[in-house]
Amino acid sequence: MTLSTVGTVKLGTDVNSPMAIGHVGRDIVVLPTQEPGAPSWNTVTVVDPAAGTSRAVAHSAWPRGLINWVATTGDWVVYTDQSHRQGDGSYEALWRIEAIDLVTGSHRTLASSGRKESALIPVVQAQDGLVLWTAPEADRSAKELVWNPGSAAPYAVLRHKEMTPDSVTIDDGWLYYLGPNGLGRKGHTVGGDCWRVPLTGGTPVAVTHTALAMGCAARGSHLVWSQHIDPETPNPPPNDGILDNPYSLWTETINADTPSAPVKIDEGYNGTYQLHPVEHALVWQQASAQVIVSSLADPSNRIAVPGHIGTYTAGPGDLLAYMRRTRTGISVTLDRIEVKEP
């Protein structure tokens, strides 16, 4: 397992939000940034690590606006713009999902809350050439919308479902998400399970059956998930006991017919609610905040990313992007992951 650096860019603005990796002629990193004097992260910035440059491509439409979620696929950058930071006097805000073509400069609004504020702000993502986000239903459930940049409007893959908005991924024609427990248990459970449904629609099917899952993601014919420790375990972890944190990481190969047996990637409390798999590896964070890259074929084949890492993400092409905050400012680095199996 090795990491090779594509490039590093120092930024003159504050950064503390999720990032996205894409390719528009060359590898890019897209992230929200905060302009000097602005109350929140109100700008979408595109970083070209190989060239060592960055540029702002969009700004919030509201004076106190917040841009907290970004995605990119093909020539498009997509972001969620909301009228203010939640908690600043209100947990509800207006929102819009905006898309910009970096090549042509064309712009379009994909969805919005209209004139009614909402407490659920869509988390926008992009994978396999598609843009996806979770939006609220009137009955307090959720729906999952997908937009193909070549089409006129988004369509709903799921409607009226219990699901975790920031735990949805697409892989090989399937949509995966963290939903209710797959054991059919009634009432409260400490976790849920990973579910999947064809992108063409249909009835979701549980892929895991533990009622312990806390995060799910799929990439490169692998499903990965984090799991709560069983509250009834006879030997709780010494010194820690049973905490409400992800305790173990798992993976299995997936296809339409024969999923493999689950393989444990790691055991011990970690900070992995959001999972970042690439074709051959998983990027995750230990409880100590150390960022780890593990092979999915052989979890013992792993490497630690040097230094203290802030926000990070993984993306197509086995790429890893991360932010470092130092005395001299903030930098964004893009690395390429190479997995060499024994």
Secondary structure, 3 states (H helix, E strand, C coil): CEEEEEEEEEECCECCCCCEEEECCCEEEEEEEECCCCCCCCEEEEEECCCCEEEEEEECCCCCCEEEEEEEECCEEEEEEECCCCCCCCCCECEEEEEEECCCCCEEEEEECCCCCECCCCCEEEECCEEEEEEECCCCCEEEEEECCCCCCCEEEEEEECCCCCCEEEECCEEEEEECCCCCCCCCCCCEEEEEEECCCCCCEECCCCCCEEEEEEECCEEEEEEECCCCCCCCCCCCCCCCCEEEEEEEECCCCCCCCCEEEEECCECCCCCEECCCEEEEEECCCCEEEEECCCCCCEEECCCCCCCEEEECCCEEEEEEEECCEEEEEEEEEECCCC
